[in-house]
Amino acid sequence: MSVLTELVRNIMLIIILTSFLDMIMPSHSMQRFVKVVMGLFVLIAILNPILNLINQGQEIEAFVWQEEEFYESQFNSVLEQGENLQRVNREILWETYQQKIEKQMETLVLTVDGVEKAEVQVQLDQTVNKECPELFEEILVSIGVSNKDEEKEGGSEFIKPVKINQGKTIEKQRSREEQLLEAEIIKVISQYLGIKDQQIKIVFT
Amino acid sequence: MEIFQVVGIGLTGAVLAVYVKESNREIAVLISLVTGLVLFLFALSQVGAVIKVLVELATRANINLFYLTIVLKIMGIAYIAEFGAQICRDAGEGSTATKIEFAAKILVMVLALPIIMALMESVLRLLP
């Protein structure tokens, strides 16, 4: 009954609409053409609800499908937003962790005797998982070494230490010292943080 | 009252055109053209309210607005074509007026095609 009431109401509205359109129709030669199209329009406006009534099941099926698609697209967009948020959070987490571990390593390296300045750059492997538990890809430690000889020799402010250029001997001695220091730093880092020696690179600045 | 303005513009244009027609026919045509354009634009500014009501009625009657848009476009084409054709007739160019009308009819038919197709489909769906 409600369907019939709606149908009659719609037809009434269509009649009002067409009479309204009829009023604003041009008056001369074009009138016939416009009238034909208007007639078709009225026919389609009346036929469509009747057809919907006849093929009701089909219409409902189409409607449900559209709704499903709508909800699916909404759900997908929510999922996508969630994934984006997760990705951003993960990036922030990795960045914070990297900064903290760098600071920690710097402090650790500075405890080694002879190291004056230390700068650590850590490269993390963000694809870390249970199968591949290696967290650090590479650790680059830049070190500024304090010159003990100069400190020892420079006892007075006024008298500068006299250096006799011993050439290669000094270089060899220095490289020997550097090697020892390098080994010491690598040992400290690997022991405290459980990192493989090969992953650590030391640069003297 | 806008109608006084409309009638005033129309009458002034008509009197001027008649007065000038004796001495210079071309200027008279131009005057009638300008008068017609002014009146047309004036009417056009009021059409918005009518279209709003039509759209509301169509929405209430659950009519697809696509069809209503087509009908309104067709009406617009008819009005503009008639306006142009009448100006051409006033200028004594009956053949051009006929061609304008012909082009407008073709355009109306092209625009009516979706409605015709939809109707055909509806009728075919009605048949078992």
Chai-1 contact restraints between the chains, C-beta under 6 A:
chainA,res_idxA,chainB,res_idxB,connection_type,confidence,min_distance_angstrom,max_distance_angstrom,comment,restraint_id
A,N10,B,A61,contact,1.0,0.0,6.0,A-B,restraint_1
A,N10,B,N62,contact,1.0,0.0,6.0,A-B,restraint_2
A,L13,B,L57,contact,1.0,0.0,6.0,A-B,restraint_3
A,L13,B,R60,contact,1.0,0.0,6.0,A-B,restraint_4
A,L13,B,A61,contact,1.0,0.0,6.0,A-B,restraint_5
A,I14,B,A61,contact,1.0,0.0,6.0,A-B,restraint_6
A,L17,B,L57,contact,1.0,0.0,6.0,A-B,restraint_7
A,P26,B,A78,contact,1.0,0.0,6.0,A-B,restraint_8
A,P26,B,Y79,contact,1.0,0.0,6.0,A-B,restraint_9
A,P26,B,E82,contact,1.0,0.0,6.0,A-B,restraint_10
A,H28,B,E82,contact,1.0,0.0,6.0,A-B,restraint_11
A,S29,B,E101,contact,1.0,0.0,6.0,A-B,restraint_12
A,M30,B,A78,contact,1.0,0.0,6.0,A-B,restraint_13
A,M30,B,E82,contact,1.0,0.0,6.0,A-B,restraint_14
A,F33,B,K105,contact,1.0,0.0,6.0,A-B,restraint_15
A,F33,B,V108,contact,1.0,0.0,6.0,A-B,restraint_16
A,V34,B,I74,contact,1.0,0.0,6.0,A-B,restraint_17
A,V34,B,A78,contact,1.0,0.0,6.0,A-B,restraint_18
A,V37,B,I74,contact,1.0,0.0,6.0,A-B,restraint_19
A,V37,B,A112,contact,1.0,0.0,6.0,A-B,restraint_20
A,L40,B,I115,contact,1.0,0.0,6.0,A-B,restraint_21
A,L40,B,L119,contact,1.0,0.0,6.0,A-B,restraint_22
A,F41,B,Y67,contact,1.0,0.0,6.0,A-B,restraint_23
A,F41,B,V71,contact,1.0,0.0,6.0,A-B,restraint_24
A,F41,B,I115,contact,1.0,0.0,6.0,A-B,restraint_25
A,L43,B,L119,contact,1.0,0.0,6.0,A-B,restraint_26
A,I44,B,A118,contact,1.0,0.0,6.0,A-B,restraint_27
A,I44,B,L119,contact,1.0,0.0,6.0,A-B,restraint_28
A,A45,B,I63,contact,1.0,0.0,6.0,A-B,restraint_29
A,L47,B,S122,contact,1.0,0.0,6.0,A-B,restraint_30
A,L51,B,S122,contact,1.0,0.0,6.0,A-B,restraint_31
A,L51,B,R125,contact,1.0,0.0,6.0,A-B,restraint_32
